[in-house]
């Protein structure tokens, strides 16, 4: 894993070594599997060239980083990930992994009322949390209240990491003062000051002063060798909509910038590397998260190698993984518990040193006691009951994970080189290059979400229009400039439609409605009626009708009696060919302002009075927004 080009040369020979297994099963070959794939594809209606050397290519997908994910991975002969605790640290920074004590369970706190934050901190520590992450300043706890928040904390047992933005000096002094008041040995202070001027600049639009921050940090922590100084927070790129490779490249660029700043402030290179912690987002895409964390350690090792550090002097990357805020939803927020469990699992398997599970109501505001309890118990369950930490690098040796790790390494290193070519991370932030690169990926991701190629359970799939809203106090937020990196959530566009629907119901007493005009026997229209109804509910639109079977006359009569203004035809392609055009025209004559058809445009003759089509892969966001406009749902 020392170079981005490393990767397996897939063997296309026998999968079972050309011999019968002990149980008497015959061997299977790659070619036999390929023929079976081709047969299934043909049965599914796909065109498969009989001479195609790799019919399984039709099953491959491409990530936002341009990495092709195949349906099958076999043995590779030139990926050497090394051993845990040894360079390049792909398999983990410690030889024992998290087997002995588990990873560090770190909980975030940001309640601006110090007394409330103090109570929440105590509850978390009593409930199994081992470390604290305090968001301070305008976005959280007042810096002057840090001492009160930590009044009941044994700081030698529970490391504290700060995130204070531009207020890092005041926050650091408060933390160090709280430590000195307890009179423990200076060498026992762990945690981190969390200084991160690059992320602060990206969030606020303010200029970067990494050198000044480094001088302050080195002086403030001169007596505390175990205290980390800087946080290279790549999760901000993830929250702006970026890809895993962009997150990796940005992490390396930020780490290099902080290495230079600390070295310029008089810190030795190896010690400077130990004083930096890296923060990554962990998402429900568990394999991408696992591979990203593994690739990050190897990339950082390569950076330190390029800086001239010998293998014995290179400290492993210190990783803090936090469950993705971008994947969290405000609608059906309890589903976030499942998302966070997947993300936490991936962070643990990927070898993160510290993990934060954001509460399931994080997107709604300040979490309540129950949400914090579930967040910490998610980690306790995975460590104590699922025994996830008892195996070192459990994903190691997986052909897929090793290949994806190598591919992300290469793509991330390429992005890192582009950032360095642009003058480094500070110039990439101030000049807008980073924001532009992230936005390009966000627009592609947003399009995939709009077409429901990237499904979001409870929002773009299986929405519950009758869910009881959960109210939370808003999160404190710091002011930001128009040029700052935005905080985006994948569900935000669809949730805006739901918000509009709620406001419409509050103003009129009813949600917007669309009538499902079903044609033919129940068996011919049930699937498409169900699909259309689910799609409409995604936009907060109720689906009326759709229960009875019949012909065009019955459908038109039922529509007229419903009082609806929009109709959606639901039936089979055969029924559409015979009746869709006439029924659509009759619905228009009966007062339908818009007629949809559940199916693709090819299902109905050209010129039919059908205004739009709903089908798997259609622009669901655009379709639903258009229906809102027709139905008078305000913005």
C-alpha positions, 0 to 999 in steps of 0.5 A, a space after each residue: 500500500 506504499 503506492 497508489 498504483 498497488 492493487 490486485 491482478 485478479 485471477 480468472 481461474 478456478 474458484 475451487 482449485 479444480 478439485 472436489 470439496 470434502 463435502 463432495 461438491 464439484 469445483 466451480 470456475 470463473 467462466 461457469 459463474 459468468 455464464 450463469 450471470 449472462 443467463 440471469 441478465 438475459 432473463 431480466 431483459 438485458 441485452 447480453 453479447 454472447 461473445 462479451 468477455 465479461 458479461 458481469 460488467 452490466 452489474 458494476 456500479 461507479 462511485 462518485 470518485 469514478 471507482 468501478 465496483 464489480 459484483 465479484 472480487 477474487 484473489 489478488 496477488 500484489 496487495 500487501 497491507 502489512 501488519 497492524 501496528 506497522 507501516 504503512 498502518 493500513 491494517 491499524 495503528 496498534 498491533 493489538 488493535 482495539 482488542 484490549 479496551 475497545 476504541 475510545 467512545 467519545 460523545 459530543 456536547 454543545 448545549 450553550 447552557 453550561 449547567 445543562 451541559 454539565 448534567 449531560 456530560 455526567 450522565 454520559 460518563 456514568 453511562 459508558 462514555 470514555 471521552 468528551 468532545 466539547 463544541 465551544 464558542 458561538 456554535 456551542 458551549 460558551 468558552 467561559 463555561 468550560 470549567 463549569 461543564 467539566 466540574 465533575 469530570 476526572 480529566 485524567 480518566 476522561 480525555 477532552 477534545 475541544 472544537 472552538 473555531 476562532 475562539 480556540 485560544 480562550 477555550 484552550 486556556 479554560 481547559 488548561 486552567 481546569 486541568 491545573 486546578 486539579 493538580 495532576 501531573 502535566 504528562 497525564 493530560 490527554 485529549 486535544 485542543 482541537 485547533 483547526 484554522 483551516 476548517 474555521 476558514 472554510 466555515 466562516 470565510 475568515 483568513 487562515 493563520 495556521 502559523 499563529 495558531 501553531 505558535 500559540 499551541 506549542 507555547 500553551 501545551 509545552 508542559 503537556 506532551 500527551 495533548 494533541 494540538 490540531 484537528 485536521 477535520 476532513 468531515 467538513 468536506 463530507 458535509 459539503 457533499 464531497 466524496 470519500 477521495 476528496 475527504 482523504 485528499 483534504 485530510 492529507 493537505 490539512 495535515 501537511 499544512 499543520 505539520 509545516 506550521 508546527 515545525 515552523 513553531 519549533 516542534 520536531 517533525 515526529 512530535 508534530 505528527 503525534 500532535 495532530 488528530 484527523 477527523 473523518 465522517 463515517 456513513 452508512 456506506 460501510 465498505 466505503 467507510 472501512 476502506 477510507 479509514 484504512 487508506 487514510 492511514 497508509 496515505 499519512 504514512 506516505 506523507 511522513 515518509 516523504 518528509 524524511 521520517 524513518 519507519 521507526 519514527 513515523 507515528 500512526 495516524 490518530 483517527 476520530 470517526 464521527 457518524 455522518 451529519 449529512 446522512 441524518 434526516 429530520 423526517 422519520 429520524 428514528 431511522 438514523 439509529 440504524 444508519 448510525 449503527 452501520 456507520 459506527 460498525 464501519 468505523 470500528 472495523 476500519 480501525 478508528 481510534 475514537 468514534 462519536 455517534 451523533 444522536 438520532 435527533 441531531 438534524 433536529 437540534 439539541 439532543 435529549 437524554 434518550 437520544 444521547 443514551 441510544 448514541 452511547 449504547 450503540 457503541 456499547 452494544 457493538 463493543 461489549 455484545 457484538 465483540 466487534 473490537 475483539 478482532 484486529 482489522 476484521 476486513 483485512 484480506 477481503 478481496 473487495 475491501 483491499 481493492 477498494 482501499 487501494 482504489 481510494 488511496 489512489 483517488 485520494 492521493 490524486 486529489 491531495 496532489 491537486 490541492 497542493 498544486 493549488 498552493 496548499 489547503 489554505 489557498 484551496 480554501 480561500 481561492 474557492 478551489 476546494 468549494 468548487 470541487 466539492 460542489 461538483 460532486 454534490 451536484 452529481 449526488 443531488 441529481 442521484 438523490 433526486 432520481 432516487 438512485 441513492 435512496 433515503 429510507 423514510 424520506 425518498 422511500 417508504 415515507 410516513 405522512 402520519 409520523 408525529 413530529 419531534 421538536 427540539 431546541 435548535 443547535 447554536 450556530 456560528 455566523 458564516 460568509 456566503 463563500 463558506 463551505 455549506 453544511 448539506 444533508 442528503 435529504 434536504 430537498 425532499 424534506 423541503 417538499 414535506 415541509 411545504 405539504 405540512 404548511 399546506 395542511 395547516 393552512 387548508 386542513 388537508 394535504 395536497 392530493 392526486 387521484 390514482 385512476 386504476 385501469 384493468 383488473 387488480 392484478 394489472 394495476 396494483 404494482 404501479 398504483 403502489 409505486 405511484 402512491 409511494 412516490 407521491 407520499 415522498 413529496 407529502 402528497 396523498 394518493 386518493 382512489 386506486 382501490 377499484 378495478 375497471 375501465 376508463 369510464 369508471 376511472 373518470 367517474 371516480 376521479 370526478 367524484 373525488 374532487 381531485 385536480 390531478 390524476 395518475 393513470 395506473 395499469 399495465 403496458 398492455 392496458 395503456 396501449 388500448 386505453 391510456 390515450 382515451 382515458 387521459 383525454 377523458 380525464 382532462 375533459 373531466 377537469 384534470 389539470 394534469 394527468 400523470 402515467 405510472 410508467 415510461 413514456 414508451 408505454 403510451 402513444 405520442 400525442 396522448 394527453 399525458 403531462 408527465 410520467 413516474 417510473 423507477 429512475 425518473 426525476 422524482 424531485 422535479 416531478 413532485 415540485 411541479 405537482 406542488 406548484 399545480 396544486 397550490 402548495 406554497 414555497 
